[in-house]
């Protein structure tokens, strides 16, 4: 833990959002408390591409595909940024 009290409290507060089940890290949803599996950024981008390309809808906006990824039970810290990049670089949109 950091020596600075404010930084240590922030780490403790943030850590309450996460839990380990076996060898898998999960993040608890802030609004609904549903556990979302923490995945790598590469896996997350693949999921967002599949959602955006039409497997779960048709070329949805960044916040919509982010929400669908979360509802599907996946989490990674750069989700919104990655979703915005996918929508921004989509030639069909």
Backbone as numpy.savetxt, mean C-alpha at the origin, in Angstrom:
# Nx Ny Nz CAx CAy CAz Cx Cy Cz
16.21 1.72 19.86 15.37 2.91 19.86 16.25 4.15 19.86
15.80 5.20 19.21 16.54 6.45 19.21 16.58 7.06 20.62
17.61 7.82 20.88 17.75 8.46 22.19 16.77 9.62 22.35
16.43 10.26 21.25 15.51 11.40 21.31 14.09 10.89 21.60
13.48 11.40 22.65 12.19 10.91 23.13 11.08 11.07 22.09
11.01 12.19 21.40 9.94 12.42 20.43 10.04 11.42 19.28
11.23 11.15 18.82 11.42 10.20 17.72 11.08 8.78 18.18
11.44 8.43 19.39 11.14 7.11 19.95 9.63 6.92 20.08
8.91 7.95 20.54 7.45 7.86 20.65 6.79 7.68 19.30
7.33 8.36 18.28 6.77 8.23 16.94 6.96 6.81 16.40
8.10 6.21 16.66 8.34 4.84 16.23 7.39 3.88 16.94
7.20 4.07 18.22 6.28 3.21 18.98 4.86 3.36 18.44
4.44 4.58 18.17 3.10 4.83 17.66 2.91 4.17 16.30
3.89 4.33 15.39 3.78 3.74 14.06 3.84 2.22 14.10
4.61 1.67 15.01 4.75 0.22 15.08 3.45 -0.47 15.47
2.55 0.25 16.11 1.26 -0.33 16.50 0.38 -0.64 15.30
0.70 -0.07 14.13 -0.06 -0.34 12.92 0.34 -1.65 12.26
1.44 -2.25 12.72 1.98 -3.46 12.08 1.94 -4.64 13.03
1.84 -5.84 12.43 1.88 -7.07 13.21 2.51 -8.17 12.36
3.15 -9.11 13.02 3.74 -10.26 12.33 2.86 -11.48 12.61
2.56 -12.20 11.56 1.87 -13.48 11.69 2.75 -14.49 10.99
3.37 -15.33 11.76 4.38 -16.23 11.21 5.57 -15.40 10.75
5.94 -15.56 9.50 7.04 -14.80 8.93 6.57 -13.65 8.05
5.28 -13.34 8.09 4.70 -12.34 7.20 4.32 -11.09 7.99
4.71 -9.92 7.44 4.39 -8.64 8.06 3.08 -8.12 7.49
2.19 -7.66 8.36 0.91 -7.09 7.96 0.77 -5.69 8.54
0.02 -4.85 7.82 -0.29 -3.50 8.30 -1.79 -3.45 8.54
-2.17 -2.91 9.67 -3.59 -2.77 10.01 -4.11 -1.50 9.34
-5.25 -1.63 8.65 -5.88 -0.48 8.02 -6.29 0.53 9.08
-6.10 1.81 8.80 -6.38 2.85 9.79 -7.87 3.06 10.01
-8.67 2.86 8.99 -10.11 3.10 9.13 -10.89 1.86 9.52
-10.51 0.72 8.92 -11.32 -0.48 9.12 -10.62 -1.55 9.94
-9.33 -1.42 10.19 -8.61 -2.39 10.99 -8.29 -3.70 10.28
-8.60 -3.79 8.99 -8.31 -4.99 8.22 -6.81 -5.12 8.02
-6.30 -6.33 8.14 -4.87 -6.57 7.94 -4.56 -6.66 6.46
-3.53 -5.90 6.04 -3.06 -5.91 4.66 -1.65 -6.46 4.64
-1.38 -7.40 3.75 -0.06 -8.00 3.65 0.92 -6.99 3.08
2.05 -6.79 3.75 3.10 -5.90 3.27 3.88 -6.62 2.18
3.97 -6.01 1.02 4.65 -6.61 -0.11 5.72 -5.66 -0.62
6.57 -6.15 -1.50 7.63 -5.32 -2.07 7.04 -4.34 -3.07
7.81 -3.31 -3.37 7.35 -2.30 -4.32 7.14 -2.93 -5.70
8.03 -3.83 -6.10 7.91 -4.48 -7.41 6.61 -5.28 -7.51
6.28 -6.02 -6.46 5.03 -6.77 -6.45 3.84 -5.82 -6.50
3.94 -4.72 -5.77 2.86 -3.73 -5.74 2.62 -3.08 -7.08
3.70 -2.72 -7.77 3.56 -2.10 -9.09 2.91 -3.07 -10.06
3.27 -4.35 -9.97 2.65 -5.37 -10.82 1.14 -5.44 -10.54
0.76 -5.42 -9.27 -0.66 -5.45 -8.90 -1.38 -4.21 -9.44
-0.78 -3.04 -9.28 -1.40 -1.80 -9.78 -1.56 -1.83 -11.29
-0.56 -2.34 -11.99 -0.66 -2.44 -13.46 -1.80 -3.36 -13.86
-1.97 -4.48 -13.16 -3.07 -5.40 -13.48 -4.42 -4.75 -13.20
-4.53 -4.03 -12.10 -5.78 -3.35 -11.77 -6.08 -2.27 -12.81
-5.07 -1.47 -13.15 -5.27 -0.35 -14.08 -5.55 -0.82 -15.50
-4.95 -1.92 -15.89 -5.10 -2.37 -17.27 -6.44 -3.05 -17.55
-7.20 -3.32 -16.52 -8.54 -3.81 -16.77 -8.92 -5.10 -16.09
-8.02 -5.78 -15.40 -8.41 -7.01 -14.73 -9.43 -6.75 -13.63
-9.38 -5.58 -13.03 -10.32 -5.24 -11.96 -11.10 -3.97 -12.29
-11.06 -3.52 -13.51 -11.72 -2.28 -13.89 -11.08 -1.74 -15.15
-11.48 -0.59 -15.60 -10.94 -0.04 -16.83 -10.23 1.28 -16.60
-8.93 1.27 -16.65 -8.09 2.45 -16.58 -8.58 3.45 -15.53
-8.64 2.99 -14.31 -9.12 3.83 -13.21 -8.07 4.86 -12.81
-8.49 5.86 -12.06 -7.59 6.90 -11.57 -6.69 6.35 -10.47
-5.65 7.11 -10.13 -4.63 6.64 -9.19 -5.20 6.28 -7.81
-6.03 7.11 -7.25 -6.59 6.82 -5.92 -7.54 5.62 -5.96
-8.20 5.43 -7.08 -9.11 4.29 -7.22 -8.33 2.98 -7.26
-7.25 2.94 -8.05 -6.49 1.69 -8.10 -5.74 1.44 -6.80
-5.34 2.50 -6.12 -4.72 2.35 -4.80 -5.73 1.73 -3.83
-6.94 2.23 -3.83 -7.98 1.69 -2.96 -8.30 0.24 -3.26
-8.31 -0.11 -4.55 -8.57 -1.50 -4.93 -7.44 -2.42 -4.46
-6.20 -1.94 -4.52 -5.06 -2.73 -4.03 -5.19 -2.94 -2.53
-5.56 -1.89 -1.79 -5.73 -2.00 -0.34 -6.90 -2.93 -0.01
-8.01 -2.81 -0.74 -9.17 -3.68 -0.50 -8.85 -5.13 -0.82
-7.90 -5.34 -1.72 -7.49 -6.71 -2.05 -6.56 -7.28 -0.99
-6.13 -6.44 -0.04 -5.34 -6.93 1.07 -3.85 -6.75 0.93
-3.39 -5.77 0.13 -1.97 -5.54 -0.05 -1.59 -4.13 0.36
-0.36 -3.97 0.87 0.13 -2.66 1.29 1.62 -2.54 1.02
2.04 -1.38 0.58 3.44 -0.97 0.53 3.44 0.55 0.62
4.49 1.12 1.21 4.48 2.55 1.56 4.34 3.52 0.39
4.78 3.16 -0.80 4.76 4.11 -1.93 3.58 3.88 -2.87
2.51 3.32 -2.37 1.37 2.94 -3.21 0.83 4.12 -4.02
0.52 5.23 -3.38 -0.08 6.36 -4.09 0.87 6.90 -5.15
2.13 7.07 -4.82 3.10 7.58 -5.79 3.21 6.63 -6.99
3.26 5.34 -6.73 3.36 4.35 -7.81 2.11 4.38 -8.69
0.94 4.50 -8.07 -0.31 4.56 -8.82 -0.36 5.81 -9.70
0.09 6.94 -9.17 0.12 8.18 -9.95 1.04 8.06 -11.15
2.18 7.40 -10.97 3.13 7.20 -12.08 2.52 6.30 -13.16
1.82 5.27 -12.78 1.19 4.37 -13.75 0.16 5.12 -14.57
-0.69 5.89 -13.90 -1.72 6.65 -14.61 -1.08 7.72 -15.50
-0.04 8.37 -15.00 0.62 9.44 -15.77 1.27 8.89 -17.04
1.81 7.70 -17.00 2.52 7.14 -18.16 1.67 6.21 -19.01
0.40 6.09 -18.71 -0.49 5.23 -19.48 -0.87 5.92 -20.80
-0.53 5.29 -21.91 -0.83 5.89 -23.22 -2.32 5.84 -23.55
-3.02 4.84 -23.01 -4.46 4.71 -23.29 -5.28 5.76 -22.55
-4.74 6.28 -21.46 -5.47 7.29 -20.69 -5.24 8.65 -21.31
